[in-house]
Amino acid sequence: MSIGRTFALGCAIGAATLAAGCVELAAIGVGAAVVSAEDRRSTGTQIEDETIELRAANRISERFGDKVHVNVTSFNRLVLLTGEVPDEKTRQEVERIVRELPNKPRGITNELRIAGVSSLQSRANDTVITGKVKARLLDAKQVSALHVKVVTEASVVYLMGIVTEAEANAAVEVARTTGGVAKVVKVFEYCKPTDEICRPRSSVDGTAKPKAGS
């Protein structure tokens, strides 16, 4: 989570009943209540993810200031670190800061690059790529865009979420074939279609309709 997303957590902590409005995926144009209902994370976990991102961003900023460019993305309390740091020592220190947060992450994927801080133009390009991938996920309709979190850093697309293997493959194919994408990295958690968390919402609610011919 970049520092610019601080407002999102303020919304979540301010009123748990409005937590859906803080979910980043609401930006793709889906109603906040629908986003919260369809998210495979519990509302509490969604708020925990926002809290992890905010606290980590604040502590990293306090420690390193503008010497680093670090984005912290948490999904189901699994953290992805992306961006640039000046050396390996800093890279490990950033990971330590995140690992020692009060609400400890379940795991950390450290994709920080040892490089100079990226330019605003590069970051703007990454934002465009993220938007294109999200839009194509909506169009493809092979996997719900609400179940896949897209993060782009230096034209590398990272995919997070709780998905089935088929959903993961579909999302990777969409991202891989999107213009401007240099590489796709999977940071998924996997479930089976029969697992309650990954069953269609209508099936979980007991309202699923039988398929024709069944």
N, C-alpha and C positions, 0 to 999 in steps of 0.2 A: 504494500500500500504506500503510495507516494503521499507526501505530507498534504498535498492538495485535496486528498480524500477525507480529511479530518471531519468535514461536515457530516459524512455518511454515518460515522459512529455516533456523533452527537444526536442524530435522529434516533438511532437504535437504542441508546442508553436512556434518552429522554423519555421514551414511552415504548415499552415492549410491544404493545399492541400495534404500534406503527412500524415495527421492525421491517415489514415487507417493503416499505418505502425506501429503506436504506440499502436494499439489495442492488448491487451494481447492474444486474441483468434487467432491471426495470427500464434502463436506458434504451433497450431495444424496442420499446413501445408497448410492452405488455403491462396490463394493470398490476399495480403493486400487490394487491391481494392474491391475484392469480399466481404471481411469481412465488410468493411465500408458500402457497398451497402446493405448488408443483415442485418446489425445491426438495430434493431428496434429503437434505439436512433438516434437522429440527429447527424451530425458530430460535431456541436457545443456542444451538450450535452456530447459526448464522450470526448471532450477536457476538458469540465468542470469537468467531473469525474476524469480525470487524474490530473487536477489542485488541486482538493479537496484532493486527496490522497497524492500528493507531499507536499502540504502546511501542512496538518495534520501531516504527518510523520516527517517533519522538526521541527515543533513546539513541538511535543511530545518528540522528541529526545533532543531538546534544554532544555526542562523542566525536563526530568527524566533520560536522558542518558541511561546507561545499567541497570538501576534499574527495568525497565519494558521491556516486549516484546509485542509490540502492532502492529497488522496489520490493516490497514485501507483500506477497499474496498468500492468503490463508484460505484453504477450503477443507472443511471438515477437520479443522485443526491440524492439517498437514500444510507446511509452509514451503513456498517456493521463493528463493532469493534470486533476483536478476539485477543486472546493471554492471557498473564498473567500479573497481577499487584499485588503488595504486600498487599493491603488493600482496603476497600471500599472507603475510602477518595480519594485514587489515581484513583480508577475506575471512580468515579464521576468527578474528575478533568480532566481526559482524555476526557470524553464525553463533558465537558464544553468547552475545547479547540477546539474540532471539531465543536461544535455547534456555536461557535463565529467566525468561519472563515469568511473572507470577502465575499466569495461566499457561503453563508449559505446553508447547505444541507436541503433537504425537510423533512428529517426524519433520525433518528439514531436508529439502533438496537444494543444495547450494550450487547455483549456476552463475555465480558472480564471475565476471571476466576481469583479468588483470590488464587494465588498459586505461587510457585517459578518459575523463568524463565525456560522455557523448554530447553531441551538439543538439541544440533545440530543433534543428532541421531533421536530424536523425530520429529524435523522439516523435516529431510530428509525423514522420513517415511510418513509424511503428504504430501510431494511433490510427492512421489510415488503413494499414494492413489489418489491424484488429477489427475495425469496423467492417471491412470487406469480408473477412472470415465469418463474422457473426451474421452478416446479411446472407451469405451463401448457405450457412447452416439452416437459416429460416427457410430459404428457397428449396433446399434439398429435401427437407422433411423426412430424412432417414433417421435423424436423431434430434431430440428436442434441444433447441438452443438454450433452454433453461437448465439443462443438465450438464452443459459444457462451459467451462470458464476459459476464456481465451486471453492469453498474455503474450505480448510481442516485445522482444528486445533485440535490437540490431538485426531486424528482419527474420529472427528466429521465433517461431510460434510455439508456445508451450500450451498444452491442453490439459486442463484439470477437470475433475468431476467424479461423480460416482456413476459408473456406466457398465453396461454389459460389453462383452467382447465385440459383438456386432456393432453396437453404438460407437465404440472406440474406433473401430476400423472405418466406419462411415465418416466420423469426424476428421480422422487423419486424412482420408482421401479428399475431403472438401478443402482442408487447410493446405494440403500438399499441392493442390492444383489451383490455388489462388495466386494471382499475379503479385510478384514482389516478395513472396515467401522463399527464404533461402533454405530453411530446414524446419522440420516439425519434431518436437520432443513431447512424448507422452508422460504425463505426471498423474495418471488416472488411478483411482481405486476401482477395483472390479467387483461386480456382483453377477449373480445368475438371474435370468429372467424370472425364475421361480421364487427368488428371494423376495420377501415382502417389500423391501426398500426399492426394488427395481421393477416390481409389477406395475402394470398400467394403473393409474389412479382409479379408474372405474372398477377395475378388478379388485383393488384393495377395499373399495367401498361396497363391494358386493353387487354392483350394478352393471357389470360387464355383460354385453349381449353376445350370444353365441354366434360364431361365424357361419356364414351360409354353407349348407351342406354338412354341418357337424351334427 
